């Protein structure tokens, strides 16, 4: 029997979970923080203080969003990766 879905291409990115990362400074520009929002939630994760050099690296795209989130929000990114893996398995029937 031939599988009719054998050649089906699945765009897994369309099932991706939204994640947003930002960096911001105090009014004097001396203290910097990063904050994240996952899955479109209005309430973000608690802000984490970071150093200025890291903030600038992120602003200039020298660090990818996923690498940034994995470094500062590892538990949330673990949940994210597990959800994406589970979705892939369900879509592919594994």
Secondary structure, 3 states (H helix, E strand, C coil): CCCCCCCCCCCHHHHCCCEEEEEEECCCCCCEEEEEEECCCCCCCCCEEECHHHHHHHHCCCCCHHHHHHHHCHHHHHHHHHHHHHHHHHHHCC
